Amino acid sequence: MIRYRYAVRFAVPVAFLAGLLLTACENSQAVYPTRDKGDSAPRMSNEKQETIFGPEGMFGKSKPDNSGAGIGVNAFLWRASLDTISFMPITTADAFGGTIFTDWYQLPETPNERYKVNVFILDRTLRADGVKVSLFKQTRDLSGTWVDARVDPKMATDLENSILTRARQLRLVSQD
């Protein structure tokens, strides 16, 4: 009973403060009262006014004005990565973080091997070092259990090069 009273006692002020903060964050243009020298009463002005936090607000500009709402990584690298590994089952794809994780995939011609791919897009520009691929391999032993196996580093590099080639193709097509 005592805990309930304290919860109610604090819930109302917290809800009030949350509502106050949410209404202060609206995107509407505020109208501030202003006074010219010699005027005794304030008048309303629709001119843009600065706040006490400066022209950029309390936290500054978080992104450029022309950035819009898009993905957080290079769109060509993102699309090319999805196209290149589309034959594998994708478990996680985060366009803002630039990560794509696949599930294990067995090639039909090699039933005792399976692969898993993690793609990391590291830059917002289309650059050769803007994509990193981690490739994992497992093989089936005699008892039928999957065991981690060594992957040729050239396979990951070849996959990165395939993604970069596809990204360049997508960029050329978009410029036409």
C-alpha positions in Angstrom: 0.0 0.0 0.0 2.8 2.4 0.9 4.6 1.7 -2.4 1.4 2.4 -4.3 1.1 5.8 -2.7 4.6 6.8 -3.5 4.2 5.6 -7.1 1.1 7.7 -7.5 2.7 10.7 -5.8 5.6 10.7 -8.2 3.8 9.5 -11.3 1.8 12.7 -11.7 4.7 15.2 -11.6 6.8 12.9 -13.8 3.9 12.7 -16.4 3.5 16.5 -16.2 7.2 17.1 -16.8 7.2 14.6 -19.7 4.3 16.4 -21.3 5.9 19.7 -20.8 9.1 18.6 -22.5 7.2 17.0 -25.4 5.3 20.2 -26.1 8.5 22.2 -25.9 9.9 20.0 -28.7 7.2 20.7 -31.3 8.4 21.8 -34.7 6.0 24.7 -34.9 7.4 28.3 -35.2 7.0 30.2 -32.0 5.8 33.8 -31.9 7.7 35.9 -29.4 6.6 39.3 -27.9 9.0 42.1 -28.7 9.2 45.7 -27.6 10.6 48.6 -29.5 12.2 51.5 -27.7 9.5 53.9 -26.5 6.6 51.3 -26.7 4.9 50.6 -23.5 3.2 47.4 -24.5 4.8 44.4 -26.2 3.8 43.5 -29.7 3.8 40.1 -31.4 6.5 39.5 -34.0 6.7 36.6 -36.5 10.4 37.3 -37.1 12.8 34.5 -36.5 14.1 34.8 -33.0 17.2 33.3 -31.4 17.0 31.2 -28.3 19.2 31.4 -25.2 21.0 28.4 -26.7 22.1 30.2 -29.8 21.0 29.9 -33.5 21.8 26.1 -33.6 19.8 25.1 -30.5 20.9 23.5 -27.3 22.6 20.5 -28.9 23.9 22.1 -32.1 23.2 20.8 -35.6 23.2 17.1 -35.7 23.1 16.7 -39.5 23.3 19.0 -42.5 20.1 20.7 -43.6 20.1 18.9 -46.9 20.6 15.4 -45.6 17.0 14.4 -45.3 15.8 11.0 -44.0 17.8 8.3 -45.7 20.0 5.4 -44.9 23.1 6.0 -42.8 25.6 4.5 -45.3 26.4 4.7 -49.0 23.3 3.7 -50.9 25.3 2.1 -53.8 27.4 0.0 -51.4 24.3 -1.0 -49.5 22.4 -2.1 -52.6 25.4 -3.8 -54.1 26.0 -5.8 -50.9 22.4 -6.9 -50.8 22.5 -7.9 -54.5 25.8 -9.8 -54.1 24.8 -11.9 -51.2 21.1 -12.2 -52.2 21.4 -16.0 -52.6 22.2 -16.4 -48.9 19.5 -16.2 -46.2 19.8 -12.8 -44.5 19.2 -12.7 -40.8 19.9 -9.1 -40.0 20.2 -6.0 -42.2 20.7 -2.6 -40.6 20.8 0.3 -43.2 21.7 2.9 -40.6 24.5 0.9 -39.0 25.7 -0.5 -42.3 25.6 -4.2 -41.2 24.3 -7.2 -43.0 24.5 -10.7 -41.4 23.6 -13.9 -43.1 22.7 -17.3 -41.8 24.7 -20.4 -42.7 24.4 -21.4 -46.3 25.3 -24.7 -47.9 26.3 -24.8 -51.6 24.3 -27.6 -53.3 27.5 -29.1 -54.8 29.3 -29.3 -51.4 26.9 -30.6 -48.8 29.7 -31.0 -46.2 30.6 -27.3 -46.2 28.6 -24.2 -45.2 29.4 -20.5 -45.2 28.3 -17.4 -43.3 28.9 -13.8 -44.3 29.0 -10.5 -42.3 29.2 -7.3 -44.4 30.1 -4.0 -42.8 29.7 -0.8 -44.8 32.1 1.7 -43.2 31.7 4.9 -45.1 29.0 7.2 -46.6 31.1 7.6 -49.8 31.8 5.0 -52.4 35.4 4.1 -51.7 37.4 0.9 -51.9 37.9 0.7 -48.2 34.2 1.5 -47.5 33.2 -2.2 -47.3 34.5 -5.0 -45.1 33.5 -8.6 -45.4 34.0 -11.3 -42.8 33.5 -14.8 -44.1 33.1 -17.9 -41.9 33.3 -21.6 -42.9 32.3 -24.8 -41.2 32.8 -28.4 -42.4 31.0 -31.5 -41.3 33.2 -34.1 -39.5 32.7 -37.9 -39.6 30.2 -37.8 -36.6 28.0 -35.2 -38.5 28.7 -32.2 -36.3 29.8 -28.8 -37.8 33.4 -27.7 -37.1 34.9 -24.3 -37.8 37.3 -24.4 -40.7 39.9 -22.0 -42.1 38.7 -19.7 -44.8 41.0 -18.6 -47.6 41.4 -14.8 -47.0 41.2 -14.3 -50.8 37.5 -15.4 -50.7 36.6 -12.4 -48.5 38.6 -10.1 -50.7 36.9 -11.4 -53.8 33.5 -10.9 -52.2 34.5 -7.3 -51.3 35.6 -6.7 -54.9 32.4 -8.1 -56.2 30.4 -5.7 -54.0 32.5 -2.7 -55.1 32.1 -3.7 -58.8 28.4 -3.9 -58.4 28.3 -0.6 -56.5 30.2 1.1 -59.4 27.7 -0.3 -61.9 24.8 1.0 -59.9 26.3 4.4 -59.7 26.9 4.6 -63.4 23.3 3.5 -64.1 22.0 6.2 -61.7 23.9 8.9 -63.5 22.2 8.3 -66.9 
